Amino acid sequence: MAEMNTKAMYKLSYGLYVCTAAKDGKMNGCIINTAIQAASSPALITIAVSKENLTHDMIMETGRCNISVITQDANFELFRHFGYASGRDKEKFGDDLPKTSYKLAGNGIPYITEETNAYFSLKVKQTADLGSHTVFICEPEAMEILSDGISCTYEYYQSNIKPKPEKVGTAPNGKTIWRCTICGYEYEGDDLPDDFICPICKHGKPDFEKITV
Ligand code: FE
């Protein structure tokens, strides 16, 4: 039998990017951790985007997107804004996103100018259906350096940017904890109210798991 220790997956390293798209006047974006220069001649960049993201469908339909490279000085708010809600439920380029934090590239798609160090405008050449995700094989149509900030890796995000679960202290045996499966926030109490919203990531009760200690 071959070993199948899935924790080996955690040894792979990733960067973090805001992937943006636009269609029919609507602008949208999500966080992805896969953007790779896959070939040099011609220069090709591959990205993998979850089919659950509205951005995925917009790239499928338009064949265009931008990638903004997130830096280590990024705040959790950037990840929460683009990564913790779907563009189906929330206007990502609405009033709660400062107008100074993005610009429109030549392709009419926004790119993020704050807490980033570069952006690419990509044109899709090929796609590959990988089940949960689609891989887009893209040709860069534009690329520019935005700052000298250090690119943020997924590991750096986990260790330094993502809020740590708040300790509930020494819950005696029999106490019940509800843990947010999105961000790790813990709520102590026998019942979690149906309308409870996670104070960190703003997800609701369906994203909490009940733990009895
Ligand atoms: Fe949460």
py3Dmol code that shows the C-alpha trace and the ligand (Angstrom):
import py3Dmol

protein = """\
ATOM      1  CA  MET A   1       0.000   0.000   0.000  1.00  0.00           C
ATOM      2  CA  ALA A   2       1.268   3.451  -0.870  1.00  0.00           C
ATOM      3  CA  GLU A   3       1.325   5.955   1.969  1.00  0.00           C
ATOM      4  CA  MET A   4      -1.435   8.543   1.719  1.00  0.00           C
ATOM      5  CA  ASN A   5      -0.655  11.047   4.454  1.00  0.00           C
ATOM      6  CA  THR A   6      -2.775  13.952   3.285  1.00  0.00           C
ATOM      7  CA  LYS A   7      -0.918  16.254   5.702  1.00  0.00           C
ATOM      8  CA  ALA A   8       1.880  16.173   3.127  1.00  0.00           C
ATOM      9  CA  MET A   9      -0.326  18.614   1.195  1.00  0.00           C
ATOM     10  CA  TYR A  10       0.392  21.206   3.892  1.00  0.00           C
ATOM     11  CA  LYS A  11       4.083  21.149   2.925  1.00  0.00           C
ATOM     12  CA  LEU A  12       3.294  22.706  -0.440  1.00  0.00           C
ATOM     13  CA  SER A  13       3.714  26.484  -0.439  1.00  0.00           C
ATOM     14  CA  TYR A  14       1.363  29.017  -1.969  1.00  0.00           C
ATOM     15  CA  GLY A  15       1.042  32.721  -2.485  1.00  0.00           C
ATOM     16  CA  LEU A  16      -2.188  34.648  -2.030  1.00  0.00           C
ATOM     17  CA  TYR A  17      -3.890  36.750  -4.654  1.00  0.00           C
ATOM     18  CA  VAL A  18      -7.014  38.772  -5.272  1.00  0.00           C
ATOM     19  CA  CYS A  19      -8.530  37.468  -8.505  1.00  0.00           C
ATOM     20  CA  THR A  20     -10.909  39.978 -10.066  1.00  0.00           C
ATOM     21  CA  ALA A  21     -13.282  39.900 -13.000  1.00  0.00           C
ATOM     22  CA  ALA A  22     -15.935  42.146 -14.556  1.00  0.00           C
ATOM     23  CA  LYS A  23     -19.005  41.517 -16.646  1.00  0.00           C
ATOM     24  CA  ASP A  24     -21.926  43.714 -17.710  1.00  0.00           C
ATOM     25  CA  GLY A  25     -20.814  46.505 -15.390  1.00  0.00           C
ATOM     26  CA  LYS A  26     -20.497  44.234 -12.363  1.00  0.00           C
ATOM     27  CA  MET A  27     -17.066  43.963 -10.759  1.00  0.00           C
ATOM     28  CA  ASN A  28     -16.203  41.082  -8.484  1.00  0.00           C
ATOM     29  CA  GLY A  29     -13.244  39.391  -6.848  1.00  0.00           C
ATOM     30  CA  CYS A  30     -12.143  36.502  -4.679  1.00  0.00           C
ATOM     31  CA  ILE A  31      -9.012  35.227  -2.954  1.00  0.00           C
ATOM     32  CA  ILE A  32      -7.038  32.447  -4.624  1.00  0.00           C
ATOM     33  CA  ASN A  33      -3.816  30.734  -3.587  1.00  0.00           C
ATOM     34  CA  THR A  34      -2.769  29.396  -6.958  1.00  0.00           C
ATOM     35  CA  ALA A  35      -1.157  31.627  -9.535  1.00  0.00           C
ATOM     36  CA  ILE A  36       1.861  30.146 -11.212  1.00  0.00           C
ATOM     37  CA  GLN A  37       4.120  31.140 -14.033  1.00  0.00           C
ATOM     38  CA  ALA A  38       3.769  27.851 -15.871  1.00  0.00           C
ATOM     39  CA  ALA A  39       5.830  28.613 -18.977  1.00  0.00           C
ATOM     40  CA  SER A  40       8.242  31.307 -20.108  1.00  0.00           C
ATOM     41  CA  SER A  41       8.100  31.112 -23.890  1.00  0.00           C
ATOM     42  CA  PRO A  42       5.383  32.030 -24.434  1.00  0.00           C
ATOM     43  CA  ALA A  43       4.813  33.435 -20.939  1.00  0.00           C
ATOM     44  CA  LEU A  44       1.832  31.612 -19.462  1.00  0.00           C
ATOM     45  CA  ILE A  45       0.265  31.928 -16.035  1.00  0.00           C
ATOM     46  CA  THR A  46      -2.101  29.335 -14.615  1.00  0.00           C
ATOM     47  CA  ILE A  47      -4.666  30.034 -11.924  1.00  0.00           C
ATOM     48  CA  ALA A  48      -7.086  27.626 -10.259  1.00  0.00           C
ATOM     49  CA  VAL A  49     -10.444  29.012  -9.131  1.00  0.00           C
ATOM     50  CA  SER A  50     -13.161  27.221  -7.164  1.00  0.00           C
ATOM     51  CA  LYS A  51     -16.371  26.719  -9.121  1.00  0.00           C
ATOM     52  CA  GLU A  52     -18.255  27.978  -6.063  1.00  0.00           C
ATOM     53  CA  ASN A  53     -16.921  31.484  -6.664  1.00  0.00           C
ATOM     54  CA  LEU A  54     -18.948  33.870  -8.783  1.00  0.00           C
ATOM     55  CA  THR A  55     -15.599  35.129 -10.073  1.00  0.00           C
ATOM     56  CA  HIS A  56     -15.099  31.682 -11.597  1.00  0.00           C
ATOM     57  CA  ASP A  57     -18.232  31.999 -13.708  1.00  0.00           C
ATOM     58  CA  MET A  58     -17.335  35.535 -14.746  1.00  0.00           C
ATOM     59  CA  ILE A  59     -13.894  34.418 -15.969  1.00  0.00           C
ATOM     60  CA  MET A  60     -15.499  31.506 -17.811  1.00  0.00           C
ATOM     61  CA  GLU A  61     -17.889  33.873 -19.567  1.00  0.00           C
ATOM     62  CA  THR A  62     -15.488  36.719 -20.346  1.00  0.00           C
ATOM     63  CA  GLY A  63     -12.127  34.944 -20.708  1.00  0.00           C
ATOM     64  CA  ARG A  64     -10.463  37.742 -18.761  1.00  0.00           C
ATOM     65  CA  CYS A  65      -9.341  38.440 -15.190  1.00  0.00           C
ATOM     66  CA  ASN A  66      -6.760  40.314 -13.142  1.00  0.00           C
ATOM     67  CA  ILE A  67      -4.523  38.932 -10.418  1.00  0.00           C
ATOM     68  CA  SER A  68      -3.232  41.218  -7.643  1.00  0.00           C
ATOM     69  CA  VAL A  69      -0.377  39.837  -5.538  1.00  0.00           C
ATOM     70  CA  ILE A  70      -1.065  40.291  -1.791  1.00  0.00           C
ATOM     71  CA  THR A  71       1.788  41.454   0.457  1.00  0.00           C
ATOM     72  CA  GLN A  72       2.719  40.622   4.052  1.00  0.00           C
ATOM     73  CA  ASP A  73       1.490  44.001   5.301  1.00  0.00           C
ATOM     74  CA  ALA A  74      -2.080  43.128   4.276  1.00  0.00           C
ATOM     75  CA  ASN A  75      -4.710  43.273   7.009  1.00  0.00           C
ATOM     76  CA  PHE A  76      -7.183  40.496   7.704  1.00  0.00           C
ATOM     77  CA  GLU A  77      -9.873  42.841   6.417  1.00  0.00           C
ATOM     78  CA  LEU A  78      -8.627  42.355   2.842  1.00  0.00           C
ATOM     79  CA  PHE A  79      -9.037  38.580   3.167  1.00  0.00           C
ATOM     80  CA  ARG A  80     -12.388  38.938   4.890  1.00  0.00           C
ATOM     81  CA  HIS A  81     -13.673  41.348   2.279  1.00  0.00           C
ATOM     82  CA  PHE A  82     -12.771  39.256  -0.767  1.00  0.00           C
ATOM     83  CA  GLY A  83     -12.528  35.772   0.676  1.00  0.00           C
ATOM     84  CA  TYR A  84     -15.231  35.327   3.301  1.00  0.00           C
ATOM     85  CA  ALA A  85     -18.335  36.180   1.293  1.00  0.00           C
ATOM     86  CA  SER A  86     -19.566  35.390  -2.198  1.00  0.00           C
ATOM     87  CA  GLY A  87     -20.131  38.029  -4.830  1.00  0.00           C
ATOM     88  CA  ARG A  88     -23.586  36.473  -5.146  1.00  0.00           C
ATOM     89  CA  ASP A  89     -24.445  37.811  -1.690  1.00  0.00           C
ATOM     90  CA  LYS A  90     -22.262  40.887  -1.409  1.00  0.00           C
ATOM     91  CA  GLU A  91     -21.162  43.736  -3.655  1.00  0.00           C
ATOM     92  CA  LYS A  92     -17.362  43.420  -3.409  1.00  0.00           C
ATOM     93  CA  PHE A  93     -16.763  46.797  -5.069  1.00  0.00           C
ATOM     94  CA  GLY A  94     -19.484  48.593  -3.137  1.00  0.00           C
ATOM     95  CA  ASP A  95     -19.327  51.465  -0.684  1.00  0.00           C
ATOM     96  CA  ASP A  96     -17.389  49.532   1.967  1.00  0.00           C
ATOM     97  CA  LEU A  97     -14.351  49.185  -0.308  1.00  0.00           C
ATOM     98  CA  PRO A  98     -12.337  52.436  -0.408  1.00  0.00           C
ATOM     99  CA  LYS A  99     -12.198  53.848  -3.927  1.00  0.00           C
ATOM    100  CA  THR A 100      -8.486  54.461  -3.356  1.00  0.00           C
ATOM    101  CA  SER A 101      -7.774  50.736  -2.900  1.00  0.00           C
ATOM    102  CA  TYR A 102      -8.262  49.746  -6.536  1.00  0.00           C
ATOM    103  CA  LYS A 103      -7.899  50.976 -10.106  1.00  0.00           C
ATOM    104  CA  LEU A 104      -9.233  49.817 -13.430  1.00  0.00           C
ATOM    105  CA  ALA A 105      -6.741  48.124 -15.725  1.00  0.00           C
ATOM    106  CA  GLY A 106      -6.780  48.514 -19.476  1.00  0.00           C
ATOM    107  CA  ASN A 107      -9.095  45.517 -19.729  1.00  0.00           C
ATOM    108  CA  GLY A 108     -11.754  47.307 -17.668  1.00  0.00           C
ATOM    109  CA  ILE A 109     -11.259  44.960 -14.702  1.00  0.00           C
ATOM    110  CA  PRO A 110     -10.229  46.330 -11.303  1.00  0.00           C
ATOM    111  CA  TYR A 111      -6.959  45.441  -9.622  1.00  0.00           C
ATOM    112  CA  ILE A 112      -6.077  46.052  -5.987  1.00  0.00           C
ATOM    113  CA  THR A 113      -3.562  48.828  -5.408  1.00  0.00           C
ATOM    114  CA  GLU A 114      -3.206  48.645  -1.605  1.00  0.00           C
ATOM    115  CA  GLU A 115      -1.521  45.775   0.299  1.00  0.00           C
ATOM    116  CA  THR A 116      -0.344  44.359  -3.034  1.00  0.00           C
ATOM    117  CA  ASN A 117       2.940  44.482  -4.941  1.00  0.00           C
ATOM    118  CA  ALA A 118       2.036  43.610  -8.538  1.00  0.00           C
ATOM    119  CA  TYR A 119      -0.861  42.889 -10.817  1.00  0.00           C
ATOM    120  CA  PHE A 120      -1.407  40.930 -14.017  1.00  0.00           C
ATOM    121  CA  SER A 121      -4.138  41.207 -16.616  1.00  0.00           C
ATOM    122  CA  LEU A 122      -4.802  37.740 -17.983  1.00  0.00           C
ATOM    123  CA  LYS A 123      -6.485  36.398 -21.089  1.00  0.00           C
ATOM    124  CA  VAL A 124      -7.675  32.790 -20.903  1.00  0.00           C
ATOM    125  CA  LYS A 125      -6.168  30.514 -23.555  1.00  0.00           C
ATOM    126  CA  GLN A 126      -7.271  27.111 -22.247  1.00  0.00           C
ATOM    127  CA  THR A 127      -9.244  25.683 -19.358  1.00  0.00           C
ATOM    128  CA  ALA A 128      -9.090  22.349 -17.564  1.00  0.00           C
ATOM    129  CA  ASP A 129     -11.994  21.039 -15.476  1.00  0.00           C
ATOM    130  CA  LEU A 130     -10.509  19.632 -12.262  1.00  0.00           C
ATOM    131  CA  GLY A 131     -13.748  18.913 -10.424  1.00  0.00           C
ATOM    132  CA  SER A 132     -13.932  21.421  -7.572  1.00  0.00           C
ATOM    133  CA  HIS A 133     -11.819  23.929  -9.485  1.00  0.00           C
ATOM    134  CA  THR A 134     -11.163  25.055 -13.026  1.00  0.00           C
ATOM    135  CA  VAL A 135      -7.590  25.711 -14.075  1.00  0.00           C
ATOM    136  CA  PHE A 136      -7.309  28.671 -16.398  1.00  0.00           C
ATOM    137  CA  ILE A 137      -4.203  28.726 -18.560  1.00  0.00           C
ATOM    138  CA  CYS A 138      -3.682  32.375 -19.357  1.00  0.00           C
ATOM    139  CA  GLU A 139      -1.566  34.724 -21.390  1.00  0.00           C
ATOM    140  CA  PRO A 140      -0.629  37.976 -19.611  1.00  0.00           C
ATOM    141  CA  GLU A 141      -1.858  41.042 -21.493  1.00  0.00           C
ATOM    142  CA  ALA A 142      -0.438  43.489 -18.952  1.00  0.00           C
ATOM    143  CA  MET A 143       1.630  43.315 -15.774  1.00  0.00           C
ATOM    144  CA  GLU A 144       3.046  45.944 -13.452  1.00  0.00           C
ATOM    145  CA  ILE A 145       4.847  46.251 -10.126  1.00  0.00           C
ATOM    146  CA  LEU A 146       2.853  48.221  -7.547  1.00  0.00           C
ATOM    147  CA  SER A 147       5.126  48.279  -4.496  1.00  0.00           C
ATOM    148  CA  ASP A 148       8.237  46.717  -2.980  1.00  0.00           C
ATOM    149  CA  GLY A 149       6.221  44.847  -0.337  1.00  0.00           C
ATOM    150  CA  ILE A 150       7.038  41.193   0.279  1.00  0.00           C
ATOM    151  CA  SER A 151       4.602  38.719  -1.272  1.00  0.00           C
ATOM    152  CA  CYS A 152       2.403  37.018   1.325  1.00  0.00           C
ATOM    153  CA  THR A 153       2.445  33.230   1.419  1.00  0.00           C
ATOM    154  CA  TYR A 154      -0.424  31.127   2.685  1.00  0.00           C
ATOM    155  CA  GLU A 155       1.769  30.030   5.584  1.00  0.00           C
ATOM    156  CA  TYR A 156       2.492  33.673   6.511  1.00  0.00           C
ATOM    157  CA  TYR A 157      -1.233  34.419   6.403  1.00  0.00           C
ATOM    158  CA  GLN A 158      -2.017  31.487   8.693  1.00  0.00           C
ATOM    159  CA  SER A 159       0.736  32.426  11.183  1.00  0.00           C
ATOM    160  CA  ASN A 160       0.587  36.227  11.201  1.00  0.00           C
ATOM    161  CA  ILE A 161      -2.585  37.652   9.668  1.00  0.00           C
ATOM    162  CA  LYS A 162      -5.511  35.322  10.329  1.00  0.00           C
ATOM    163  CA  PRO A 163      -6.991  35.992  13.790  1.00  0.00           C
ATOM    164  CA  LYS A 164      -6.270  33.289  16.319  1.00  0.00           C
ATOM    165  CA  PRO A 165      -9.269  31.530  17.816  1.00  0.00           C
ATOM    166  CA  GLU A 166     -10.285  33.369  20.946  1.00  0.00           C
ATOM    167  CA  LYS A 167      -9.718  31.176  23.973  1.00  0.00           C
ATOM    168  CA  VAL A 168     -12.803  30.502  25.990  1.00  0.00           C
ATOM    169  CA  GLY A 169     -10.659  29.989  29.055  1.00  0.00           C
ATOM    170  CA  THR A 170     -10.961  26.964  31.246  1.00  0.00           C
ATOM    171  CA  ALA A 171     -14.357  25.644  30.344  1.00  0.00           C
ATOM    172  CA  PRO A 172     -15.237  23.004  32.932  1.00  0.00           C
ATOM    173  CA  ASN A 173     -16.302  19.575  31.771  1.00  0.00           C
ATOM    174  CA  GLY A 174     -19.775  19.550  30.345  1.00  0.00           C
ATOM    175  CA  LYS A 175     -19.494  23.032  28.874  1.00  0.00           C
ATOM    176  CA  THR A 176     -20.390  23.404  25.234  1.00  0.00           C
ATOM    177  CA  ILE A 177     -18.361  25.379  22.750  1.00  0.00           C
ATOM    178  CA  TRP A 178     -19.427  26.418  19.276  1.00  0.00           C
ATOM    179  CA  ARG A 179     -16.451  26.869  16.984  1.00  0.00           C
ATOM    180  CA  CYS A 180     -16.582  28.806  13.747  1.00  0.00           C
ATOM    181  CA  THR A 181     -15.300  26.418  11.090  1.00  0.00           C
ATOM    182  CA  ILE A 182     -14.340  29.369   8.899  1.00  0.00           C
ATOM    183  CA  CYS A 183     -12.059  31.332  11.237  1.00  0.00           C
ATOM    184  CA  GLY A 184     -11.846  29.354  14.482  1.00  0.00           C
ATOM    185  CA  TYR A 185     -13.710  31.825  16.715  1.00  0.00           C
ATOM    186  CA  GLU A 186     -15.166  30.061  19.753  1.00  0.00           C
ATOM    187  CA  TYR A 187     -18.448  30.850  21.485  1.00  0.00           C
ATOM    188  CA  GLU A 188     -19.265  29.316  24.840  1.00  0.00           C
ATOM    189  CA  GLY A 189     -22.830  28.389  25.677  1.00  0.00           C
ATOM    190  CA  ASP A 190     -25.286  25.518  25.453  1.00  0.00           C
ATOM    191  CA  ASP A 191     -27.125  27.112  22.568  1.00  0.00           C
ATOM    192  CA  LEU A 192     -25.900  29.273  19.738  1.00  0.00           C
ATOM    193  CA  PRO A 193     -28.666  31.712  18.726  1.00  0.00           C
ATOM    194  CA  ASP A 194     -29.985  31.086  15.206  1.00  0.00           C
ATOM    195  CA  ASP A 195     -29.154  34.641  14.189  1.00  0.00           C
ATOM    196  CA  PHE A 196     -25.631  34.551  15.639  1.00  0.00           C
ATOM    197  CA  ILE A 197     -23.012  36.130  13.387  1.00  0.00           C
ATOM    198  CA  CYS A 198     -19.318  35.375  13.906  1.00  0.00           C
ATOM    199  CA  PRO A 199     -17.716  38.621  15.141  1.00  0.00           C
ATOM    200  CA  ILE A 200     -14.523  37.903  13.219  1.00  0.00           C
ATOM    201  CA  CYS A 201     -15.552  36.552   9.829  1.00  0.00           C
ATOM    202  CA  LYS A 202     -19.288  37.389   9.806  1.00  0.00           C
ATOM    203  CA  HIS A 203     -20.420  33.856   8.965  1.00  0.00           C
ATOM    204  CA  GLY A 204     -23.608  32.541  10.530  1.00  0.00           C
ATOM    205  CA  LYS A 205     -24.679  29.602  12.649  1.00  0.00           C
ATOM    206  CA  PRO A 206     -24.526  27.003   9.835  1.00  0.00           C
ATOM    207  CA  ASP A 207     -20.757  27.457   9.768  1.00  0.00           C
ATOM    208  CA  PHE A 208     -20.368  26.670  13.477  1.00  0.00           C
ATOM    209  CA  GLU A 209     -19.653  23.226  14.850  1.00  0.00           C
ATOM    210  CA  LYS A 210     -20.737  22.150  18.308  1.00  0.00           C
ATOM    211  CA  ILE A 211     -18.011  20.838  20.588  1.00  0.00           C
ATOM    212  CA  THR A 212     -18.627  19.384  24.013  1.00  0.00           C
ATOM    213  CA  VAL A 213     -15.569  19.484  26.253  1.00  0.00           C
TER     214      VAL A 213
END
"""
ligand_1 = """\
1
FE
Fe -15.711 33.051 11.986
"""
view = py3Dmol.view(width=600, height=400)
view.addModel(protein, "pdb")
view.setStyle({"model": 0}, {"cartoon": {"style": "trace"}})
view.addModel(ligand_1, "xyz")
view.setStyle({"model": 1}, {"stick": {}})
view.zoomTo()
view.show()
